Amino acid sequence: MRTVPSISSEIGVAIPLATIVPGVTSLATLPDDTIVGMAGRPTLKLQLRPQDHLPIGEVTTPGKSASILNSFSLDELLRKFFGPARTAEPADVIYGAFVGDIRDAGFEVLPAPTVNNAAHVRIVPRPGASFDDPTFLERLIAKFTIVSKYNLAN
């Protein structure tokens, strides 16, 4: 597995998509080296919940929400994922994975921008894969690594 690099940005500053993923102006096709992330408390759980079946814009395929990571600041990412009032708590962890590694596990990363998060994506199973199949679920979970977690010095 590749090593996730450290990148950062200023909190509250809108970042052009081409800055998040150089050379990309649309989320239509994400390069394999794009890093996406999601929050976990304290473990990453990828079983589908009822809200994971709801459409997000044009994406109607059930899947897990994630976001293109343009920072590894826990507080910044939590605000991006959950809104401006959310602050870090001891159980908070952010997991990241490369899009190419997610594809290798049998899943695809689809653009699913929201009003509050233009870099929002949905991880969906490719034909033959499933969130209900423990083998595929374990393959997907294995692709994610901790990129940020609560610092007890906070």
N, CA, C and O atoms as a GROMACS GRO file, in nm:
protein
  616
    1MET      N    1   0.083  -0.117   0.000
    1MET     CA    2   0.000   0.000   0.000
    1MET      C    3   0.088   0.124   0.000
    1MET      O    4   0.194   0.126   0.062
    2ARG      N    5   0.044   0.227  -0.070
    2ARG     CA    6   0.120   0.352  -0.076
    2ARG      C    7   0.108   0.429   0.054
    2ARG      O    8   0.016   0.407   0.133
    3THR      N    9   0.201   0.519   0.078
    3THR     CA   10   0.199   0.603   0.196
    3THR      C   11   0.121   0.729   0.166
    3THR      O   12   0.145   0.794   0.064
    4VAL      N   13   0.027   0.763   0.253
    4VAL     CA   14  -0.055   0.883   0.236
    4VAL      C   15   0.028   1.004   0.274
    4VAL      O   16   0.077   1.012   0.387
    5PRO      N   17   0.046   1.102   0.182
    5PRO     CA   18   0.127   1.219   0.214
    5PRO      C   19   0.052   1.317   0.302
    5PRO      O   20  -0.071   1.313   0.309
    6SER      N   21   0.124   1.404   0.368
    6SER     CA   22   0.063   1.507   0.451
    6SER      C   23   0.040   1.632   0.368
    6SER      O   24   0.133   1.684   0.305
    7ILE      N   25  -0.084   1.681   0.368
    7ILE     CA   26  -0.118   1.805   0.298
    7ILE      C   27  -0.208   1.886   0.389
    7ILE      O   28  -0.272   1.830   0.478
    8SER      N   29  -0.213   2.017   0.370
    8SER     CA   30  -0.298   2.098   0.457
    8SER      C   31  -0.347   2.221   0.383
    8SER      O   32  -0.298   2.255   0.276
    9SER      N   33  -0.446   2.287   0.443
    9SER     CA   34  -0.500   2.411   0.390
    9SER      C   35  -0.552   2.493   0.507
    9SER      O   36  -0.564   2.443   0.619
   10GLU      N   37  -0.583   2.620   0.481
   10GLU     CA   38  -0.635   2.706   0.587
   10GLU      C   39  -0.781   2.671   0.614
   10GLU      O   40  -0.857   2.644   0.520
   11ILE      N   41  -0.821   2.673   0.739
   11ILE     CA   42  -0.959   2.644   0.775
   11ILE      C   43  -1.050   2.753   0.722
   11ILE      O   44  -1.021   2.872   0.736
   12GLY      N   45  -1.162   2.711   0.662
   12GLY     CA   46  -1.262   2.806   0.615
   12GLY      C   47  -1.233   2.866   0.479
   12GLY      O   48  -1.314   2.946   0.431
   13VAL      N   49  -1.123   2.832   0.417
   13VAL     CA   50  -1.090   2.888   0.287
   13VAL      C   51  -1.138   2.792   0.178
   13VAL      O   52  -1.106   2.674   0.180
   14ALA      N   53  -1.216   2.844   0.083
   14ALA     CA   54  -1.262   2.760  -0.027
   14ALA      C   55  -1.143   2.722  -0.113
   14ALA      O   56  -1.063   2.807  -0.151
   15ILE      N   57  -1.132   2.594  -0.144
   15ILE     CA   58  -1.018   2.545  -0.221
   15ILE      C   59  -1.068   2.496  -0.357
   15ILE      O   60  -1.155   2.410  -0.362
   16PRO      N   61  -1.014   2.550  -0.467
   16PRO     CA   62  -1.056   2.503  -0.599
   16PRO      C   63  -1.027   2.354  -0.615
   16PRO      O   64  -0.925   2.305  -0.566
   17LEU      N   65  -1.117   2.283  -0.682
   17LEU     CA   66  -1.100   2.139  -0.700
   17LEU      C   67  -0.966   2.106  -0.765
   17LEU      O   68  -0.906   2.004  -0.731
   18ALA      N   69  -0.919   2.188  -0.857
   18ALA     CA   70  -0.791   2.163  -0.924
   18ALA      C   71  -0.676   2.167  -0.823
   18ALA      O   72  -0.570   2.108  -0.847
   19THR      N   73  -0.695   2.238  -0.710
   19THR     CA   74  -0.593   2.241  -0.605
   19THR      C   75  -0.598   2.112  -0.524
   19THR      O   76  -0.495   2.060  -0.483
   20ILE      N   77  -0.719   2.061  -0.502
   20ILE     CA   78  -0.735   1.938  -0.426
   20ILE      C   79  -0.679   1.821  -0.505
   20ILE      O   80  -0.604   1.739  -0.452
   21VAL      N   81  -0.715   1.814  -0.632
   21VAL     CA   82  -0.667   1.709  -0.721
   21VAL      C   83  -0.609   1.779  -0.844
   21VAL      O   84  -0.684   1.813  -0.935
   22PRO      N   85  -0.477   1.800  -0.849
   22PRO     CA   86  -0.416   1.876  -0.959
   22PRO      C   87  -0.459   1.825  -1.096
   22PRO      O   88  -0.457   1.705  -1.125
   23GLY      N   89  -0.498   1.921  -1.181
   23GLY     CA   90  -0.536   1.888  -1.318
   23GLY      C   91  -0.680   1.844  -1.333
   23GLY      O   92  -0.727   1.825  -1.446
   24VAL      N   93  -0.753   1.828  -1.223
   24VAL     CA   94  -0.892   1.783  -1.230
   24VAL      C   95  -0.985   1.900  -1.201
   24VAL      O   96  -0.975   1.963  -1.096
   25THR      N   97  -1.074   1.931  -1.293
   25THR     CA   98  -1.171   2.038  -1.274
   25THR      C   99  -1.311   1.982  -1.255
   25THR      O  100  -1.404   2.057  -1.228
   26SER      N  101  -1.327   1.853  -1.270
   26SER     CA  102  -1.454   1.785  -1.250
   26SER      C  103  -1.429   1.657  -1.172
   26SER      O  104  -1.323   1.595  -1.184
   27LEU      N  105  -1.527   1.618  -1.091
   27LEU     CA  106  -1.512   1.494  -1.016
   27LEU      C  107  -1.548   1.372  -1.101
   27LEU      O  108  -1.550   1.260  -1.050
   28ALA      N  109  -1.576   1.394  -1.230
   28ALA     CA  110  -1.622   1.284  -1.315
   28ALA      C  111  -1.529   1.164  -1.313
   28ALA      O  112  -1.576   1.050  -1.305
   29THR      N  113  -1.400   1.185  -1.321
   29THR     CA  114  -1.305   1.074  -1.317
   29THR      C  115  -1.192   1.112  -1.223
   29THR      O  116  -1.114   1.202  -1.251
   30LEU      N  117  -1.184   1.042  -1.113
   30LEU     CA  118  -1.080   1.072  -1.015
   30LEU      C  119  -0.958   0.986  -1.043
   30LEU      O  120  -0.971   0.865  -1.063
   31PRO      N  121  -0.840   1.046  -1.044
   31PRO     CA  122  -0.717   0.968  -1.062
   31PRO      C  123  -0.697   0.869  -0.948
   31PRO      O  124  -0.744   0.891  -0.836
   32ASP      N  125  -0.626   0.760  -0.976
   32ASP     CA  126  -0.599   0.657  -0.875
   32ASP      C  127  -0.526   0.711  -0.754
   32ASP      O  128  -0.541   0.657  -0.644
   33ASP      N  129  -0.445   0.817  -0.770
   33ASP     CA  130  -0.368   0.867  -0.657
   33ASP      C  131  -0.441   0.973  -0.574
   33ASP      O  132  -0.381   1.034  -0.486
   34THR      N  133  -0.571   0.995  -0.601
   34THR     CA  134  -0.652   1.084  -0.520
   34THR      C  135  -0.678   1.014  -0.385
   34THR      O  136  -0.704   0.894  -0.381
   35ILE      N  137  -0.671   1.090  -0.277
   35ILE     CA  138  -0.696   1.036  -0.144
   35ILE      C  139  -0.836   1.077  -0.099
   35ILE      O  140  -0.871   1.195  -0.101
   36VAL      N  141  -0.915   0.978  -0.059
   36VAL     CA  142  -1.046   1.007  -0.002
   36VAL      C  143  -1.047   0.960   0.142
   36VAL      O  144  -0.974   0.869   0.179
   37GLY      N  145  -1.132   1.024   0.221
   37GLY     CA  146  -1.135   0.989   0.362
   37GLY      C  147  -1.273   0.989   0.420
   37GLY      O  148  -1.368   1.042   0.362
   38MET      N  149  -1.283   0.926   0.538
   38MET     CA  150  -1.408   0.923   0.614
   38MET      C  151  -1.375   0.914   0.762
   38MET      O  152  -1.264   0.876   0.801
   39ALA      N  153  -1.473   0.951   0.844
   39ALA     CA  154  -1.453   0.951   0.988
   39ALA      C  155  -1.492   0.816   1.048
   39ALA      O  156  -1.579   0.747   0.996
   40GLY      N  157  -1.425   0.781   1.157
   40GLY     CA  158  -1.456   0.661   1.232
   40GLY      C  159  -1.443   0.688   1.380
   40GLY      O  160  -1.372   0.780   1.419
   41ARG      N  161  -1.511   0.610   1.464
   41ARG     CA  162  -1.508   0.633   1.608
   41ARG      C  163  -1.505   0.504   1.682
   41ARG      O  164  -1.615   0.452   1.705
   42PRO      N  165  -1.400   0.444   1.724
   42PRO     CA  166  -1.263   0.463   1.681
   42PRO      C  167  -1.226   0.368   1.567
   42PRO      O  168  -1.113   0.371   1.517
   43THR      N  169  -1.321   0.284   1.525
   43THR     CA  170  -1.291   0.192   1.415
   43THR      C  171  -1.374   0.230   1.293
   43THR      O  172  -1.481   0.290   1.305
   44LEU      N  173  -1.324   0.194   1.178
   44LEU     CA  174  -1.392   0.222   1.052
   44LEU      C  175  -1.499   0.117   1.031
   44LEU      O  176  -1.470  -0.002   1.026
   45LYS      N  177  -1.623   0.160   1.017
   45LYS     CA  178  -1.734   0.069   0.994
   45LYS      C  179  -1.793   0.100   0.857
   45LYS      O  180  -1.839   0.211   0.832
   46LEU      N  181  -1.791   0.001   0.770
   46LEU     CA  182  -1.837   0.024   0.633
   46LEU      C  183  -1.965  -0.050   0.599
   46LEU      O  184  -2.003  -0.055   0.482
   47GLN      N  185  -2.033  -0.106   0.698
   47GLN     CA  186  -2.162  -0.165   0.668
   47GLN      C  187  -2.259  -0.052   0.633
   47GLN      O  188  -2.253   0.057   0.690
   48LEU      N  189  -2.348  -0.079   0.537
   48LEU     CA  190  -2.441   0.025   0.494
   48LEU      C  191  -2.550   0.049   0.599
   48LEU      O  192  -2.604  -0.045   0.658
   49ARG      N  193  -2.579   0.177   0.620
   49ARG     CA  194  -2.687   0.219   0.708
   49ARG      C  195  -2.804   0.265   0.620
   49ARG      O  196  -2.784   0.281   0.500
   50PRO      N  197  -2.922   0.288   0.674
   50PRO     CA  198  -3.036   0.331   0.591
   50PRO      C  199  -3.006   0.455   0.506
   50PRO      O  200  -3.045   0.461   0.390
   51GLN      N  201  -2.936   0.554   0.562
   51GLN     CA  202  -2.908   0.675   0.486
   51GLN      C  203  -2.811   0.652   0.370
   51GLN      O  204  -2.803   0.732   0.278
   52ASP      N  205  -2.736   0.541   0.375
   52ASP     CA  206  -2.643   0.510   0.267
   52ASP      C  207  -2.714   0.462   0.141
   52ASP      O  208  -2.651   0.446   0.036
   53HIS      N  209  -2.844   0.438   0.151
   53HIS     CA  210  -2.925   0.396   0.037
   53HIS      C  211  -2.995   0.514  -0.030
   53HIS      O  212  -3.052   0.498  -0.138
   54LEU      N  213  -2.992   0.631   0.032
   54LEU     CA  214  -3.058   0.749  -0.024
   54LEU      C  215  -2.975   0.810  -0.136
   54LEU      O  216  -2.852   0.813  -0.128
   55PRO      N  217  -3.041   0.859  -0.242
   55PRO     CA  218  -2.965   0.925  -0.350
   55PRO      C  219  -2.894   1.051  -0.301
   55PRO      O  220  -2.942   1.120  -0.212
   56ILE      N  221  -2.778   1.078  -0.360
   56ILE     CA  222  -2.706   1.203  -0.339
   56ILE      C  223  -2.688   1.263  -0.478
   56ILE      O  224  -2.604   1.218  -0.555
   57GLY      N  225  -2.768   1.364  -0.509
   57GLY     CA  226  -2.764   1.421  -0.644
   57GLY      C  227  -2.799   1.314  -0.746
   57GLY      O  228  -2.902   1.248  -0.735
   58GLU      N  229  -2.713   1.298  -0.845
   58GLU     CA  230  -2.735   1.200  -0.951
   58GLU      C  231  -2.691   1.059  -0.911
   58GLU      O  232  -2.718   0.964  -0.985
   59VAL      N  233  -2.626   1.044  -0.797
   59VAL     CA  234  -2.578   0.912  -0.754
   59VAL      C  235  -2.690   0.842  -0.677
   59VAL      O  236  -2.725   0.883  -0.566
   60THR      N  237  -2.744   0.737  -0.738
   60THR     CA  238  -2.853   0.662  -0.675
   60THR      C  239  -2.807   0.527  -0.622
   60THR      O  240  -2.882   0.459  -0.551
   61THR      N  241  -2.686   0.487  -0.655
   61THR     CA  242  -2.632   0.359  -0.608
   61THR      C  243  -2.599   0.369  -0.460
   61THR      O  244  -2.530   0.462  -0.418
   62PRO      N  245  -2.648   0.274  -0.378
   62PRO     CA  246  -2.612   0.276  -0.236
   62PRO      C  247  -2.461   0.263  -0.217
   62PRO      O  248  -2.393   0.195  -0.294
   63GLY      N  249  -2.410   0.329  -0.116
   63GLY     CA  250  -2.267   0.323  -0.087
   63GLY      C  251  -2.232   0.408   0.033
   63GLY      O  252  -2.320   0.466   0.098
   64LYS      N  253  -2.103   0.416   0.063
   64LYS     CA  254  -2.053   0.491   0.178
   64LYS      C  255  -2.004   0.628   0.136
   64LYS      O  256  -1.934   0.642   0.035
   65SER      N  257  -2.041   0.729   0.214
   65SER     CA  258  -1.996   0.865   0.187
   65SER      C  259  -1.851   0.882   0.229
   65SER      O  260  -1.806   0.825   0.329
   66ALA      N  261  -1.779   0.960   0.152
   66ALA     CA  262  -1.641   0.995   0.182
   66ALA      C  263  -1.616   1.133   0.120
   66ALA      O  264  -1.707   1.192   0.062
   67SER      N  265  -1.497   1.181   0.133
   67SER     CA  266  -1.463   1.311   0.078
   67SER      C  267  -1.318   1.311   0.031
   67SER      O  268  -1.233   1.246   0.091
   68ILE      N  269  -1.292   1.384  -0.076
   68ILE     CA  270  -1.154   1.404  -0.119
   68ILE      C  271  -1.084   1.479  -0.007
   68ILE      O  272  -1.133   1.582   0.039
   69LEU      N  273  -0.970   1.429   0.036
   69LEU     CA  274  -0.897   1.494   0.145
   69LEU      C  275  -0.802   1.600   0.089
   69LEU      O  276  -0.716   1.571   0.006
   70ASN      N  277  -0.820   1.721   0.137
   70ASN     CA  278  -0.729   1.829   0.100
   70ASN      C  279  -0.656   1.881   0.224
   70ASN      O  280  -0.582   1.979   0.218
   71SER      N  281  -0.678   1.813   0.336
   71SER     CA  282  -0.615   1.847   0.462
   71SER      C  283  -0.620   1.723   0.551
   71SER      O  284  -0.707   1.638   0.533
   72PHE      N  285  -0.528   1.713   0.645
   72PHE     CA  286  -0.535   1.605   0.742
   72PHE      C  287  -0.559   1.661   0.881
   72PHE      O  288  -0.537   1.591   0.980
   73SER      N  289  -0.605   1.786   0.891
   73SER     CA  290  -0.639   1.846   1.019
   73SER      C  291  -0.771   1.786   1.067
   73SER      O  292  -0.873   1.798   0.999
   74LEU      N  293  -0.770   1.721   1.182
   74LEU     CA  294  -0.890   1.655   1.233
   74LEU      C  295  -1.006   1.754   1.249
   74LEU      O  296  -1.116   1.726   1.203
   75ASP      N  297  -0.982   1.867   1.313
   75ASP     CA  298  -1.089   1.964   1.333
   75ASP      C  299  -1.146   2.011   1.199
   75ASP      O  300  -1.268   2.020   1.182
   76GLU      N  301  -1.059   2.042   1.104
   76GLU     CA  302  -1.104   2.090   0.973
   76GLU      C  303  -1.188   1.983   0.903
   76GLU      O  304  -1.293   2.014   0.846
   77LEU      N  305  -1.142   1.860   0.906
   77LEU     CA  306  -1.215   1.752   0.838
   77LEU      C  307  -1.349   1.725   0.906
   77LEU      O  308  -1.448   1.702   0.836
   78LEU      N  309  -1.354   1.727   1.037
   78LEU     CA  310  -1.481   1.705   1.106
   78LEU      C  311  -1.582   1.813   1.072
   78LEU      O  312  -1.700   1.784   1.054
   79ARG      N  313  -1.538   1.939   1.064
   79ARG     CA  314  -1.628   2.047   1.023
   79ARG      C  315  -1.675   2.027   0.880
   79ARG      O  316  -1.791   2.052   0.847
   80LYS      N  317  -1.585   1.980   0.794
   80LYS     CA  318  -1.620   1.955   0.654
   80LYS      C  319  -1.724   1.843   0.645
   80LYS      O  320  -1.820   1.854   0.568
   81PHE      N  321  -1.705   1.737   0.722
   81PHE     CA  322  -1.795   1.622   0.716
   81PHE      C  323  -1.927   1.647   0.788
   81PHE      O  324  -2.032   1.604   0.739
   82PHE      N  325  -1.924   1.716   0.905
   82PHE     CA  326  -2.041   1.723   0.991
   82PHE      C  327  -2.094   1.863   1.020
   82PHE      O  328  -2.196   1.876   1.088
   83GLY      N  329  -2.029   1.967   0.969
   83GLY     CA  330  -2.078   2.103   0.990
   83GLY      C  331  -1.988   2.184   1.082
   83GLY      O  332  -1.902   2.128   1.151
   84PRO      N  333  -2.008   2.317   1.083
   84PRO     CA  334  -1.916   2.408   1.152
   84PRO      C  335  -1.912   2.393   1.304
   84PRO      O  336  -1.812   2.433   1.365
   85ALA      N  337  -2.015   2.338   1.366
   85ALA     CA  338  -2.016   2.328   1.511
   85ALA      C  339  -1.939   2.207   1.563
   85ALA      O  340  -1.914   2.196   1.683
   86ARG      N  341  -1.901   2.117   1.476
   86ARG     CA  342  -1.838   1.990   1.519
   86ARG      C  343  -1.691   2.012   1.552
   86ARG      O  344  -1.615   2.064   1.471
   87THR      N  345  -1.652   1.972   1.671
   87THR     CA  346  -1.511   1.978   1.712
   87THR      C  347  -1.464   1.837   1.748
   87THR      O  348  -1.545   1.747   1.769
   88ALA      N  349  -1.335   1.820   1.753
   88ALA     CA  350  -1.276   1.689   1.777
   88ALA      C  351  -1.302   1.640   1.919
   88ALA      O  352  -1.302   1.717   2.016
   89GLU      N  353  -1.326   1.510   1.928
   89GLU     CA  354  -1.345   1.443   2.056
   89GLU      C  355  -1.247   1.326   2.062
   89GLU      O  356  -1.198   1.281   1.959
   90PRO      N  357  -1.217   1.274   2.182
   90PRO     CA  358  -1.115   1.170   2.196
   90PRO      C  359  -1.132   1.047   2.107
   90PRO      O  360  -1.032   0.986   2.070
   91ALA      N  361  -1.254   1.009   2.071
   91ALA     CA  362  -1.274   0.888   1.991
   91ALA      C  363  -1.262   0.914   1.840
   91ALA      O  364  -1.268   0.818   1.762
   92ASP      N  365  -1.245   1.038   1.798
   92ASP     CA  366  -1.247   1.071   1.655
   92ASP      C  367  -1.120   1.028   1.582
   92ASP      O  368  -1.009   1.049   1.630
   93VAL      N  369  -1.141   0.968   1.466
   93VAL     CA  370  -1.032   0.924   1.379
   93VAL      C  371  -1.074   0.950   1.235
   93VAL      O  372  -1.190   0.930   1.200
   94ILE      N  373  -0.981   0.994   1.150
   94ILE     CA  374  -1.006   1.007   1.007
   94ILE      C  375  -0.923   0.902   0.936
   94ILE      O  376  -0.803   0.890   0.960
   95TYR      N  377  -0.988   0.826   0.850
   95TYR     CA  378  -0.923   0.722   0.770
   95TYR      C  379  -0.914   0.770   0.627
   95TYR      O  380  -1.005   0.836   0.578
   96GLY      N  381  -0.805   0.737   0.559
   96GLY     CA  382  -0.787   0.774   0.419
   96GLY      C  383  -0.742   0.656   0.336
   96GLY      O  384  -0.679   0.563   0.386
   97ALA      N  385  -0.776   0.662   0.208
   97ALA     CA  386  -0.734   0.558   0.113
   97ALA      C  387  -0.721   0.619  -0.026
   97ALA      O  388  -0.788   0.716  -0.059
   98PHE      N  389  -0.633   0.561  -0.105
   98PHE     CA  390  -0.619   0.604  -0.244
   98PHE      C  391  -0.734   0.546  -0.326
   98PHE      O  392  -0.776   0.432  -0.304
   99VAL      N  393  -0.786   0.625  -0.420
   99VAL     CA  394  -0.894   0.580  -0.508
   99VAL      C  395  -0.854   0.451  -0.580
   99VAL      O  396  -0.936   0.360  -0.592
  100GLY      N  397  -0.731   0.443  -0.626
  100GLY     CA  398  -0.684   0.323  -0.697
  100GLY      C  399  -0.688   0.200  -0.609
  100GLY      O  400  -0.719   0.091  -0.657
  101ASP      N  401  -0.656   0.214  -0.480
  101ASP     CA  402  -0.661   0.101  -0.388
  101ASP      C  403  -0.806   0.058  -0.363
  101ASP      O  404  -0.834  -0.061  -0.350
  102ILE      N  405  -0.896   0.156  -0.356
  102ILE     CA  406  -1.039   0.125  -0.340
  102ILE      C  407  -1.088   0.048  -0.462
  102ILE      O  408  -1.163  -0.048  -0.449
  103ARG      N  409  -1.046   0.091  -0.580
  103ARG     CA  410  -1.084   0.019  -0.703
  103ARG      C  411  -1.028  -0.123  -0.702
  103ARG      O  412  -1.096  -0.216  -0.742
  104ASP      N  413  -0.905  -0.139  -0.655
  104ASP     CA  414  -0.844  -0.273  -0.647
  104ASP      C  415  -0.922  -0.365  -0.554
  104ASP      O  416  -0.917  -0.487  -0.571
  105ALA      N  417  -0.993  -0.310  -0.458
  105ALA     CA  418  -1.072  -0.390  -0.363
  105ALA      C  419  -1.208  -0.428  -0.420
  105ALA      O  420  -1.283  -0.502  -0.356
  106GLY      N  421  -1.241  -0.378  -0.540
  106GLY     CA  422  -1.369  -0.413  -0.602
  106GLY      C  423  -1.475  -0.305  -0.592
  106GLY      O  424  -1.593  -0.332  -0.615
  107PHE      N  425  -1.434  -0.185  -0.559
  107PHE     CA  426  -1.530  -0.075  -0.542
  107PHE      C  427  -1.492   0.041  -0.635
  107PHE      O  428  -1.381   0.045  -0.689
  108GLU      N  429  -1.584   0.134  -0.651
  108GLU     CA  430  -1.560   0.253  -0.733
  108GLU      C  431  -1.590   0.375  -0.648
  108GLU      O  432  -1.667   0.368  -0.552
  109VAL      N  433  -1.529   0.487  -0.683
  109VAL     CA  434  -1.551   0.613  -0.614
  109VAL      C  435  -1.622   0.706  -0.712
  109VAL      O  436  -1.565   0.747  -0.813
  110LEU      N  437  -1.748   0.740  -0.680
  110LEU     CA  438  -1.830   0.824  -0.767
  110LEU      C  439  -1.842   0.965  -0.711
  110LEU      O  440  -1.854   0.982  -0.590
  111PRO      N  441  -1.837   1.066  -0.797
  111PRO     CA  442  -1.859   1.202  -0.749
  111PRO      C  443  -2.002   1.216  -0.699
  111PRO      O  444  -2.096   1.173  -0.766
  112ALA      N  445  -2.018   1.276  -0.584
  112ALA     CA  446  -2.150   1.299  -0.526
  112ALA      C  447  -2.148   1.429  -0.446
  112ALA      O  448  -2.174   1.430  -0.326
  113PRO      N  449  -2.116   1.541  -0.515
  113PRO     CA  450  -2.104   1.668  -0.444
  113PRO      C  451  -2.235   1.706  -0.374
  113PRO      O  452  -2.344   1.679  -0.424
  114THR      N  453  -2.221   1.770  -0.259
  114THR     CA  454  -2.337   1.819  -0.184
  114THR      C  455  -2.328   1.970  -0.175
  114THR      O  456  -2.228   2.030  -0.214
  115VAL      N  457  -2.433   2.031  -0.125
  115VAL     CA  458  -2.435   2.176  -0.110
  115VAL      C  459  -2.320   2.222  -0.020
  115VAL      O  460  -2.259   2.326  -0.046
  116ASN      N  461  -2.291   2.146   0.084
  116ASN     CA  462  -2.187   2.184   0.180
  116ASN      C  463  -2.050   2.128   0.151
  116ASN      O  464  -1.952   2.168   0.214
  117ASN      N  465  -2.040   2.034   0.057
  117ASN     CA  466  -1.911   1.970   0.032
  117ASN      C  467  -1.898   1.933  -0.116
  117ASN      O  468  -1.946   1.828  -0.159
  118ALA      N  469  -1.832   2.019  -0.192
  118ALA     CA  470  -1.814   1.994  -0.336
  118ALA      C  471  -1.723   1.874  -0.362
  118ALA      O  472  -1.726   1.818  -0.472
  119ALA      N  473  -1.644   1.834  -0.264
  119ALA     CA  474  -1.551   1.721  -0.280
  119ALA      C  475  -1.608   1.590  -0.224
  119ALA      O  476  -1.534   1.494  -0.203
  120HIS      N  477  -1.738   1.586  -0.199
  120HIS     CA  478  -1.803   1.466  -0.146
  120HIS      C  479  -1.809   1.358  -0.254
  120HIS      O  480  -1.837   1.387  -0.370
  121VAL      N  481  -1.782   1.235  -0.215
  121VAL     CA  482  -1.788   1.120  -0.306
  121VAL      C  483  -1.864   1.007  -0.238
  121VAL      O  484  -1.886   1.007  -0.117
  122ARG      N  485  -1.904   0.909  -0.320
  122ARG     CA  486  -1.968   0.789  -0.265
  122ARG      C  487  -1.892   0.667  -0.315
  122ARG      O  488  -1.867   0.653  -0.434
  123ILE      N  489  -1.855   0.580  -0.221
  123ILE     CA  490  -1.787   0.455  -0.254
  123ILE      C  491  -1.895   0.350  -0.276
  123ILE      O  492  -1.975   0.322  -0.186
  124VAL      N  493  -1.896   0.292  -0.396
  124VAL     CA  494  -2.000   0.194  -0.433
  124VAL      C  495  -1.933   0.066  -0.482
  124VAL      O  496  -1.820   0.069  -0.530
  125PRO      N  497  -2.003  -0.047  -0.470
  125PRO     CA  498  -1.945  -0.173  -0.517
  125PRO      C  499  -1.947  -0.181  -0.670
  125PRO      O  500  -2.043  -0.138  -0.734
  126ARG      N  501  -1.841  -0.237  -0.726
  126ARG     CA  502  -1.839  -0.269  -0.868
  126ARG      C  503  -1.917  -0.398  -0.887
  126ARG      O  504  -1.943  -0.469  -0.790
  127PRO      N  505  -1.955  -0.432  -1.012
  127PRO     CA  506  -2.026  -0.558  -1.034
  127PRO      C  507  -1.951  -0.676  -0.973
  127PRO      O  508  -1.830  -0.692  -0.993
  128GLY      N  509  -2.024  -0.758  -0.900
  128GLY     CA  510  -1.966  -0.875  -0.834
  128GLY      C  511  -1.923  -0.850  -0.691
  128GLY      O  512  -1.909  -0.945  -0.614
  129ALA      N  513  -1.902  -0.724  -0.654
  129ALA     CA  514  -1.863  -0.690  -0.517
  129ALA      C  515  -1.987  -0.649  -0.438
  129ALA      O  516  -2.091  -0.620  -0.496
  130SER      N  517  -1.974  -0.648  -0.306
  130SER     CA  518  -2.089  -0.612  -0.223
  130SER      C  519  -2.042  -0.570  -0.084
  130SER      O  520  -1.944  -0.623  -0.031
  131PHE      N  521  -2.113  -0.474  -0.026
  131PHE     CA  522  -2.089  -0.438   0.114
  131PHE      C  523  -2.138  -0.550   0.206
  131PHE      O  524  -2.096  -0.557   0.322
  132ASP      N  525  -2.226  -0.636   0.156
  132ASP     CA  526  -2.280  -0.746   0.237
  132ASP      C  527  -2.188  -0.868   0.240
  132ASP      O  528  -2.206  -0.957   0.322
  133ASP      N  529  -2.090  -0.872   0.151
  133ASP     CA  530  -1.997  -0.985   0.143
  133ASP      C  531  -1.876  -0.955   0.231
  133ASP      O  532  -1.800  -0.863   0.201
  134PRO      N  533  -1.856  -1.031   0.339
  134PRO     CA  534  -1.744  -1.003   0.431
  134PRO      C  535  -1.608  -1.001   0.362
  134PRO      O  536  -1.520  -0.925   0.404
  135THR      N  537  -1.588  -1.081   0.259
  135THR     CA  538  -1.459  -1.083   0.190
  135THR      C  539  -1.432  -0.948   0.124
  135THR      O  540  -1.322  -0.894   0.138
  136PHE      N  541  -1.531  -0.894   0.052
  136PHE     CA  542  -1.512  -0.764  -0.013
  136PHE      C  543  -1.502  -0.652   0.090
  136PHE      O  544  -1.423  -0.559   0.074
  137LEU      N  545  -1.581  -0.661   0.196
  137LEU     CA  546  -1.578  -0.560   0.300
  137LEU      C  547  -1.440  -0.556   0.367
  137LEU      O  548  -1.387  -0.448   0.392
  138GLU      N  549  -1.383  -0.671   0.397
  138GLU     CA  550  -1.249  -0.677   0.457
  138GLU      C  551  -1.144  -0.621   0.362
  138GLU      O  552  -1.052  -0.552   0.405
  139ARG      N  553  -1.157  -0.651   0.232
  139ARG     CA  554  -1.061  -0.596   0.134
  139ARG      C  555  -1.067  -0.444   0.133
  139ARG      O  556  -0.963  -0.378   0.129
  140LEU      N  557  -1.189  -0.390   0.138
  140LEU     CA  558  -1.204  -0.244   0.136
  140LEU      C  559  -1.149  -0.182   0.263
  140LEU      O  560  -1.074  -0.085   0.257
  141ILE      N  561  -1.185  -0.235   0.378
  141ILE     CA  562  -1.138  -0.181   0.505
  141ILE      C  563  -0.984  -0.183   0.511
  141ILE      O  564  -0.923  -0.090   0.564
  142ALA      N  565  -0.923  -0.287   0.456
  142ALA     CA  566  -0.777  -0.300   0.458
  142ALA      C  567  -0.707  -0.190   0.378
  142ALA      O  568  -0.589  -0.164   0.400
  143LYS      N  569  -0.778  -0.125   0.288
  143LYS     CA  570  -0.718  -0.019   0.206
  143LYS      C  571  -0.707   0.113   0.280
  143LYS      O  572  -0.631   0.201   0.240
  144PHE      N  573  -0.782   0.128   0.389
  144PHE     CA  574  -0.784   0.254   0.464
  144PHE      C  575  -0.681   0.251   0.576
  144PHE      O  576  -0.656   0.148   0.637
  145THR      N  577  -0.623   0.367   0.601
  145THR     CA  578  -0.527   0.384   0.710
  145THR      C  579  -0.561   0.512   0.785
  145THR      O  580  -0.621   0.603   0.728
  146ILE      N  581  -0.523   0.521   0.911
  146ILE     CA  582  -0.549   0.643   0.989
  146ILE      C  583  -0.461   0.755   0.935
  146ILE      O  584  -0.340   0.740   0.923
  147VAL      N  585  -0.525   0.868   0.903
  147VAL     CA  586  -0.450   0.984   0.856
  147VAL      C  587  -0.453   1.098   0.958
  147VAL      O  588  -0.371   1.190   0.952
  148SER      N  589  -0.548   1.093   1.051
  148SER     CA  590  -0.556   1.196   1.154
  148SER      C  591  -0.638   1.140   1.270
  148SER      O  592  -0.736   1.069   1.249
  149LYS      N  593  -0.597   1.172   1.391
  149LYS     CA  594  -0.676   1.130   1.507
  149LYS      C  595  -0.663   1.232   1.617
  149LYS      O  596  -0.576   1.319   1.614
  150TYR      N  597  -0.751   1.222   1.714
  150TYR     CA  598  -0.753   1.316   1.827
  150TYR      C  599  -0.620   1.316   1.898
  150TYR      O  600  -0.564   1.211   1.929
  151ASN      N  601  -0.570   1.435   1.924
  151ASN     CA  602  -0.444   1.451   1.995
  151ASN      C  603  -0.478   1.481   2.142
  151ASN      O  604  -0.545   1.580   2.171
  152LEU      N  605  -0.431   1.397   2.232
  152LEU     CA  606  -0.463   1.415   2.373
  152LEU      C  607  -0.415   1.548   2.428
  152LEU      O  608  -0.458   1.588   2.537
  153ALA      N  609  -0.328   1.617   2.358
  153ALA     CA  610  -0.279   1.748   2.402
  153ALA      C  611  -0.381   1.857   2.372
  153ALA      O  612  -0.363   1.970   2.418
  154ASN      N  613  -0.488   1.826   2.296
  154ASN     CA  614  -0.589   1.928   2.261
  154ASN      C  615  -0.652   1.990   2.383
  154ASN      O  616  -0.738   2.077   2.371
   0.00000   0.00000   0.00000
